[in-house]
Amino acid sequence: MFFINVFYVLCAICFALYYFVRKQNGNVASTTKDSSISNFQKTYLVVYALAIGADWLQGPHVYALYESYGMTTHQIKILFVAGFGSSMVFGTVVGSFADKYGRRNNCIIYGVLYGMACVTKHFGNFWVLMLGRLLGGVATSILYSAFESWVVYEHSARGYDSDSLNTLFSQATLTNSLVAVGAGLAAQLAADCFGFVAPFDTSLLVLIIMVIVIGCTWTENHGDCSAPLTQTFTSAINAIKTDPKILCLGLIQSLFEGAMYTFVLEWTPALTPPDKTEFSSELREAIPHGHIFAGFMVAIMIGSSLFKLLCAHKRPEWFMRIVLFVSAMALLAPVVFHGNQQVILSGFLVFEVCVGIFWPSLSTMRSNYVPEEARSTIMNIFRIPLNLIVVIMLLQNIPMTAIFLCCAVFLLLATGVQHQLYRLSLDNEQKTSATANNNTVKYQVIAQETV
């Protein structure tokens, strides 16, 4: 009952906060956001909802499907490792393809590859399922790079202001959470009616619709399409080496998302009560996975609303230092309060709120610092270490408390890197301001000499 009550409280907070933010921004939006921006946002969000929805539809029943085919625990672990490994190995190549041959085309390829992965779920052969995991890993790299690269380029090319881009990223995070809950319910209904493979067939249908919508509504854009693939990759490496702000962003992404994906794999055992604990039996109850997952998604929605409020007062470079530190403390809950479901759940919910702030903040900072000509390639390069983190966690038999301690350390390191990024951004502003002042003085002197 505790978990269900928490879910209802979170829903109340989410609706109240969303209404408050909407009311705060209502006057501004009504005067500055014309129909062109609104239509552009809708065009992107519809496709993004379909793309992310296809991914969420597959998640809940992957393990159950493999078990139904008679796969052993060791085989299932290998299949999961193959998915993350595929994303790690082939992600940079996929990113270079997006920058050279087009982000729109790459998003269509996402639908094709993920659709093929869905088809493999009809076969109980280990190697066919392995092929599906490899295809799914490549598709995941596209999902988390090409879509954002496309929208950042289009937003800039159409001359829209940066505030509307922040709003779009916040709406995308909100959409992600809403779609996740809906996809989870739809996947469960499909599985109950037609078996464990049905959610993957549903995902395939959604992917087909997504490809059609992209083909009808999106225009194409590129990075440096004249450069060969090797040069695009080299340009991305040089950008990371020469601009410490890009390196900082990549490290923050790798450390935070590495901890986040590890959390996704470990939250269930962390909340599952042990047979014996120092806490009273009244504090322990069987966990309702559906309500907890929905609660996590609502917490992310709360974070997306908080992002809008924070952006009205400070830049992401400033407030993300606090967010990352709070997220590190939140994941220490299973370490310090092992066995206490209430405290651990509270810590996890705080972490999910931080996730809701992190995603639009990272996208906003990337839009400011990552060069357009190699954007997708750079984003995928930094998925290598985060996938490596998850693979290592999967392959090692590490105690749960040690895993969460590692996650907290990753997030503390990310906090330090975020502080360095903040300092670099201040230095950059000061240099820009000094250059502008010097130019002003120079023009004034020229004007006086002319007179």
PyMOL commands that set and color helices and strands:
alter all, ss='L'
color gray80, all
select helices_A, chain A and resi 2-32+35-68+73-101+103-120+126-143+146-157+162-194+198-217+229-242+244-271+281-283+289-311+316-330+333-336+341-369+372-381+383-395+400-450
alter helices_A, ss='H'
color red, helices_A
deselect
rebuild
show_as cartoon
